[in-house]
Amino acid sequence: MVKTILVVDDAQFMRTMLKKLIEENGYEVADEAVNGQEAVEKYKEVDPDLVTMDITMPKMDGIEAIREIMDYDPNADIIVCSAMGQKPMVVESLEVGAKDFIVKPIKPEKVKDSLNNILG
């Protein structure tokens, strides 16, 4: 069965780029969310195998969304996609449950490696 991924980013171009990379690597995009609050709601709706999570978003940031998703599902697999300038936030996101992070601007091979390492 094909593994499904929830793509969370407030920037449409990032969601589009991630969606393309996810599909090129044989996975399926279950849904997309534009903020942390929507991410938590859609996670509960679509029950994806993995989430790619931006950190800086309106309504609810990615760290709070990771906390809520991990409270709901302690086995959730989440990859943070964030700019390196946000290193303290990346560290915090790993502390609250994210499994990996991808630095923006994203490199296709890093996305592939991260997806395969977690979903393998």
C-alpha positions in Angstrom: 0.0 0.0 0.0 1.3 3.5 -0.9 2.4 5.6 2.1 0.5 8.9 2.5 1.9 12.3 3.5 0.2 15.4 4.8 2.0 18.5 3.5 1.9 21.6 5.8 3.2 25.0 4.7 1.6 28.4 4.4 3.4 29.0 1.1 1.6 27.5 -1.9 4.9 27.2 -3.9 6.5 25.1 -1.1 3.4 22.8 -0.9 3.5 22.4 -4.7 7.3 21.6 -4.7 7.0 19.1 -1.9 4.0 17.5 -3.5 6.0 17.0 -6.7 9.0 15.5 -4.8 6.8 13.2 -2.7 5.0 11.9 -5.8 8.2 11.4 -7.7 9.5 9.2 -4.9 6.5 6.9 -5.0 4.4 8.3 -2.1 1.0 9.9 -2.2 -0.1 13.3 -0.8 -3.0 12.7 1.5 -3.9 16.4 1.9 -2.4 19.8 2.4 -2.7 22.4 5.2 -1.8 26.1 5.3 -1.3 26.5 9.1 -0.8 24.5 12.2 -4.4 24.5 13.3 -5.5 23.1 9.9 -2.6 20.5 10.1 -3.9 19.1 13.4 -7.5 18.9 12.0 -6.4 17.3 8.7 -4.1 14.8 10.5 -7.1 13.5 12.5 -9.1 13.4 9.3 -6.8 11.7 6.8 -4.5 9.7 9.2 -1.3 10.1 7.1 1.8 8.0 7.4 3.9 11.1 7.6 3.7 14.9 7.9 6.0 17.5 6.4 5.7 20.6 8.7 6.7 24.2 8.2 7.4 26.1 11.5 6.5 29.7 10.9 2.8 29.8 10.0 -0.2 31.9 10.9 -2.9 30.8 13.5 -0.7 28.1 15.0 3.0 27.5 14.4 4.5 24.2 13.5 6.0 23.5 16.9 2.5 23.8 18.6 1.0 21.7 15.8 3.7 19.0 16.4 2.8 19.0 20.1 -0.9 18.6 19.4 -0.4 15.9 16.8 2.0 14.0 19.1 -0.5 14.2 22.0 -3.2 12.8 19.6 -0.8 10.1 18.1 2.5 9.5 19.9 3.7 7.4 17.0 3.3 10.2 14.4 6.1 10.7 11.9 6.8 14.3 11.3 9.6 16.0 9.2 10.1 19.7 9.8 10.9 21.8 6.7 12.4 25.1 7.8 15.0 27.7 7.1 18.3 27.2 8.9 17.9 30.7 10.4 15.3 29.1 12.6 17.7 26.6 14.2 16.5 27.0 17.8 12.9 26.3 16.5 14.2 23.2 14.6 15.9 21.9 17.7 12.7 22.5 19.7 10.6 20.7 17.1 12.8 17.7 17.4 12.5 17.8 21.1 8.7 17.8 20.9 8.6 14.8 18.5 9.7 15.6 15.0 11.8 12.8 13.5 13.9 14.8 11.0 14.3 18.2 9.4 14.9 19.5 6.0 16.5 22.9 5.6 15.0 25.3 3.1 15.7 25.9 0.3 15.0 22.2 0.1 17.2 19.9 -1.9 15.3 17.0 -3.7 17.8 14.4 -2.6 17.4 15.4 1.1 13.6 15.1 0.8 14.0 11.6 -0.8 16.5 10.5 1.9 14.4 11.7 4.7 11.2 10.2 3.4 12.9 6.8 2.7 14.6 6.8 6.1 11.3 7.2 7.9 8.9 5.4 5.7 11.4 3.1 4.1 
